[in-house]
């Protein structure tokens, strides 16, 4: 299976229309590892994985996620799209480690 590795800036997500039903992304769903930054306290970040990035950001900002409700609103700092679910989970786990946090702080 081929892995797609793309690092995108948040404005690309907002300016890109959602794929139409039957588009490639529905046949081969992408897995997004994303980093959120709190707009109320810029020192707080949140790393997670999802298949629907837009809907997940809405949930974070609506206070529906217990771990992020205290520091809402949130903005997407960056996200990485994977076609391989296992690789996405591995990358998420890495970003949550000490070396992954240092990498994200310096490079992402």
GIZI-V138387 format. One record per residue. N is the residue number from 1. PSI is psi in whole degrees, 0 to 359 (999 if undefined). D_LAST is the distance of its C-alpha to the last C-alpha in Angstrom with 1 decimal. Layout:
n={N/N}
psi={PSI/PSI}
d_last={D_LAST/D_LAST}
//
This chain:
n={1/2/3/4/5/6/7/8/9/10/11/12/13/14/15/16/17/18/19/20/21/22/23/24/25/26/27/28/29/30/31/32/33/34/35/36/37/38/39/40/41/42/43/44/45/46/47/48/49/50/51/52/53/54/55/56/57/58/59/60/61/62/63/64/65/66/67/68/69/70/71/72/73/74/75/76/77/78/79/80/81/82/83/84/85/86/87/88/89/90/91/92/93/94/95/96/97/98/99/100/101/102/103/104/105/106/107/108}
psi={137/136/130/127/107/133/123/151/151/324/334/323/317/321/353/125/151/144/147/154/134/355/166/322/338/330/326/82/139/153/124/124/124/156/123/148/132/135/341/336/100/350/352/130/158/130/132/183/146/167/337/93/319/311/323/320/320/317/318/314/341/355/17/352/117/320/341/352/328/328/22/155/160/153/147/122/311/164/155/131/133/141/340/115/319/317/324/315/321/318/321/314/319/314/335/351/168/315/327/321/319/318/312/319/321/322/334/999}
d_last={26.0/23.3/19.7/17.6/13.9/12.1/8.6/9.8/9.4/11.6/14.4/14.9/15.8/18.1/19.9/20.4/23.6/23.9/25.4/29.2/31.0/31.8/28.7/27.0/24.3/27.2/28.8/25.7/23.5/19.7/17.8/14.6/12.1/10.5/8.9/11.3/11.8/15.5/17.1/20.0/18.3/14.8/14.7/14.7/12.1/13.2/12.1/14.6/15.9/18.3/20.2/20.6/17.4/19.5/22.2/20.0/18.4/22.0/23.1/20.5/21.6/25.3/25.2/26.1/23.5/24.9/21.8/20.1/23.4/23.7/20.7/20.9/20.1/16.5/14.0/11.4/7.9/6.7/8.9/10.1/13.9/16.2/19.9/20.7/20.8/21.1/17.9/16.0/17.6/16.9/13.1/13.4/15.6/13.4/10.5/13.5/14.8/14.7/13.0/10.4/9.7/9.7/7.3/4.7/6.1/6.3/3.8/0.0}
//
